[in-house]
Amino acid sequence: MKRGFFITFEGGEGSGKSTQARRLVAALRRRGLRPVHTREPGGTAIAEAVRRVLLTPGGRVAPLTELLLYEAARAQHLFEVVRPALARGAVVVCERYTDATEAYQGSGRGLPLADIRRLNRVATGGLAPDLTFLLDVPVRRGLRVARRLGKKLARRAGRSRGGDRMERESPLFHERVRRGYLALARREPRRVRVVPWGDPIEKIHARVLGEVERRLRARR
């Protein structure tokens, strides 16, 4: 690869982003590449600390505070992880990016999309993904999956209740998020590939891998 390739996975709670990202990274490694797997918010010590503030249940976070914290974590993540990896020609696979901010803080929280897009540009310097997979799952099913996993993780950690602060939002909030994601996909159909819920994990993985390989071949 002469230059890097930036792939993001998006979707609501319980949509399988982490599962598909891990499978894609493993498949790329088997093909001799050295992909970088990361996530937002997170990926660096500073950004992971911000993640804990944002997702730990119990705290009241103002929507604008939430937005600015996500953007701060993103700027640090790009500075430490994403840009250096792309500069050395790596494939970067990231769970969530700027689309999540539009969907959650814009459509979900109701903050002005124009402001969010402006802050996204500031935090990223205009760096957009080359390819995005939107894993679309019906809200109630996705929340059941996410909360089941959250309870399992809570038991391991000795907590009485699972689910992070976003997972505990109402189904109506998550419906707005889903609509925001789908509107974004309609706006950018070449970059954003919608992967509807319902197929087995392996079939989804094959579809994702096929699209990635096709895009990588086109860049050689």
C-alpha positions in Angstrom: 0.0 0.0 0.0 1.5 3.4 -1.0 -0.9 5.3 1.3 -3.2 4.4 4.1 -6.9 3.5 3.9 -9.4 4.6 6.6 -12.3 2.3 7.3 -15.0 3.0 10.0 -17.8 1.0 11.4 -21.0 2.7 12.5 -24.3 1.7 13.9 -26.5 1.8 17.0 -26.2 -0.1 20.2 -25.9 -3.9 19.7 -25.3 -3.7 16.0 -22.1 -5.8 16.0 -19.5 -3.1 15.1 -16.8 -4.6 17.3 -17.5 -8.1 16.1 -17.2 -7.1 12.4 -14.2 -4.8 13.0 -12.3 -7.6 14.8 -13.1 -10.1 12.0 -12.1 -7.7 9.3 -8.8 -6.9 11.0 -8.0 -10.7 11.4 -8.8 -11.3 7.7 -6.5 -8.4 6.6 -3.7 -9.8 8.8 -4.1 -13.2 7.2 -3.6 -11.4 3.8 -0.2 -10.0 5.0 -1.4 -6.5 5.9 -0.8 -4.8 9.3 -4.1 -3.0 10.0 -4.6 -0.8 13.0 -7.7 -1.5 15.0 -9.0 1.4 17.2 -12.2 3.0 18.5 -13.9 6.2 19.4 -14.0 7.6 21.9 -10.7 6.0 22.9 -7.6 4.6 21.3 -5.2 6.7 23.5 -4.7 7.1 27.2 -6.3 10.6 27.2 -9.2 9.6 24.9 -9.9 6.5 27.0 -10.1 8.7 30.1 -12.6 10.9 28.3 -14.5 7.8 27.3 -14.9 6.8 30.9 -16.3 10.3 31.7 -18.7 10.1 28.8 -20.0 6.6 29.2 -20.0 5.9 32.9 -23.6 5.8 34.1 -24.9 8.1 36.8 -23.4 11.4 35.8 -25.4 14.3 34.2 -23.6 15.5 31.1 -24.9 18.5 29.3 -25.4 17.8 25.5 -22.9 20.6 24.6 -20.4 19.3 27.1 -20.8 15.8 25.7 -20.2 17.0 22.1 -17.1 19.0 23.1 -15.6 16.0 25.0 -16.2 13.7 22.0 -14.4 16.2 19.8 -11.5 16.6 22.2 -11.0 12.9 22.4 -11.2 12.6 18.6 -8.5 15.3 18.1 -6.1 13.4 20.4 -6.9 10.1 18.8 -6.2 11.4 15.4 -3.0 13.0 16.5 -1.6 9.9 18.3 -3.0 7.0 16.3 -4.9 7.5 13.1 -2.8 10.1 11.2 0.5 8.4 12.0 -0.9 5.0 10.9 -2.3 6.4 7.6 1.0 8.2 7.0 2.9 5.0 7.1 0.4 3.3 4.7 -1.6 1.3 7.1 -5.2 0.3 6.9 -7.0 1.8 9.9 -10.2 0.2 11.1 -12.0 2.4 13.6 -15.2 1.7 15.6 -17.2 5.0 15.3 -16.0 8.3 14.0 -17.6 11.6 13.0 -20.8 10.0 11.7 -21.6 8.8 15.3 -21.4 12.4 16.5 -23.9 13.6 13.9 -26.2 10.7 14.7 -26.0 10.7 18.5 -25.4 14.4 19.4 -27.2 15.8 16.3 -30.2 13.5 15.7 -30.3 12.0 19.2 -29.6 15.1 21.3 -31.0 17.7 18.9 -27.8 19.8 18.7 -27.5 21.8 15.4 -26.0 19.6 12.7 -24.2 22.6 11.2 -22.4 23.2 14.4 -21.5 19.5 14.7 -20.1 19.4 11.2 -18.1 22.5 11.8 -16.6 21.0 15.0 -16.0 17.7 13.3 -13.9 19.5 10.6 -11.9 21.4 13.3 -11.2 18.2 15.3 -10.3 16.1 12.2 -8.7 18.7 10.0 -11.1 17.5 7.3 -10.0 13.8 7.5 -12.9 11.7 6.3 -13.1 7.9 6.1 -12.5 6.2 2.7 -15.2 3.6 3.5 -17.8 3.3 6.2 -20.0 0.4 7.0 -23.3 1.3 8.7 -24.6 -1.8 10.5 -28.3 -1.1 10.7 -30.3 -3.0 13.3 -33.8 -2.4 14.6 -33.5 -0.4 17.8 -35.3 -2.7 20.3 -33.4 -5.8 19.1 -30.1 -3.9 19.2 -30.7 -2.7 22.7 -31.6 -6.2 23.9 -28.2 -7.4 22.6 -26.3 -4.5 24.1 -28.0 -4.7 27.5 -27.5 -8.5 27.6 -23.8 -8.0 27.0 -23.7 -5.1 29.5 -25.2 -7.3 32.2 -22.6 -10.0 31.6 -19.8 -7.5 31.8 -21.3 -5.9 35.0 -21.5 -9.4 36.7 -17.8 -9.9 35.9 -17.0 -6.5 37.4 -19.2 -7.1 40.4 -21.7 -4.4 39.5 -25.4 -4.7 40.0 -26.5 -3.2 36.7 -25.1 -3.2 33.2 -25.1 -0.9 30.3 -23.3 2.4 29.7 -24.8 5.8 29.8 -25.8 5.7 26.1 -27.2 2.2 26.3 -29.5 3.4 29.1 -31.1 6.1 27.0 -34.7 5.6 25.9 -35.7 3.7 22.8 -37.0 7.0 21.3 -33.6 8.5 21.6 -32.1 5.5 19.8 -34.8 5.7 17.1 -33.7 9.2 16.4 -30.1 8.1 16.2 -31.0 5.4 13.7 -32.9 7.8 11.5 -29.9 10.1 11.6 -27.5 7.4 10.5 -29.8 6.4 7.6 -30.2 10.0 6.5 -26.4 10.3 6.5 -26.1 7.1 4.4 -28.5 8.5 1.8 -26.5 11.7 1.7 -23.1 9.8 1.1 -24.0 6.6 -0.7 -20.5 6.0 -2.2 -18.7 6.2 1.1 -21.3 4.7 3.4 -22.4 1.1 2.8 -25.5 0.1 4.7 -25.4 -3.5 6.0 -29.0 -4.4 7.1 -29.6 -6.7 10.1 -30.7 -10.2 9.7 -27.9 -12.2 8.0 -25.5 -14.5 9.9 -22.3 -12.9 11.2 -20.2 -14.8 8.7 -22.2 -13.6 5.8 -22.0 -10.0 6.9 -18.2 -10.5 7.3 -17.9 -11.9 3.8 -19.8 -8.9 2.4 -17.6 -6.4 4.4 -14.4 -8.1 3.4 -15.4 -8.3 -0.3 -16.1 -4.6 -0.4 -12.8 -3.7 1.4 -10.8 -5.9 -1.0 -12.4 -4.3 -4.0 -11.6 -0.8 -2.7 -8.0 -1.7 -1.9 -7.5 -3.2 -5.4 -8.8 -0.1 -7.0 -6.2 2.0 -5.1 -3.2 0.0 -6.3 
